[in-house]
Amino acid sequence: MKIFDLHTHLFPARMFLAIWEYFETRNWSVHREQVDEVTATLQRHGVQGAVALSYAHKAGVAHSLNTFMAELRARHDWLYPFASVHVEDADFNEEIDRVLGSEHLFGFKFQPLVQRFDINDRRLDPLYEQCQERQFPVLIHIGSGPVANRFVGPDHFRRLMDRFPALRVCVPHMGVPECSDFLVMLDDYPEMFLDTTMVNTHCELFDTAWRGDVEALKRHSKRICFGSDWPNVPYPYQEAVDSVLRFGFEEADLEDIYWNNARRFVGLADLA
């Protein structure tokens, strides 16, 4: 079966090293693979398309990070890099325009847990307005797992979506641990998606089992996307692939989850 991975991470080499060192101080083993090794791992497991994610952990780095991501696309035409912004950037509005005008960047990624700003900060409204109008996708880590701070949780997300109900947005990790809260929201927001990243994997760090409403999940099977979080995970890539089979989806839905849904989210549904 063809695989489109909606949730991989690629960073410049020094930033990758800093991220890995942070994880490993918390006993979170990762796969220390730089860009070429990540792409090789993905292709070895049958991945034919993948979203590459990064995030600006502080003001002043988004522009260079987005340049790095755009260059990835020029080298690997099966990668679909997402951009990052930070509300404290001096060139915030200019960077939004640059990303939206790029042929090599396909969405925005927000990581409020690390970036430490509110997704409802009104300075972000011009970004959301343009993304909603263009159906330009946004991926927001907004569930309060594996750890929480005051910037994450379903209430933040509900407020955002009540203001931009047609925003094309994906909540990764199925919204863990508030999976049921986010699953219900799929009924309200037609362009909302979830990804399976790290859920139902065999992992000793914490309980990853999904215990939501299986029938509701099946009903929304066209808005659930496969994601791996590679290489920042403590298990083999195949374990991420196999985790999808533990949700209870019908076999007929698996092609959508592994391939079609993510492509539709990114805006590639009409492409070969």
Order of alpha helices (4+ residues) and beta strands (2+ residues): beta-alpha-alpha-beta-alpha-beta-alpha-beta-alpha-alpha-beta-alpha-beta-alpha-beta-alpha-beta-alpha-alpha
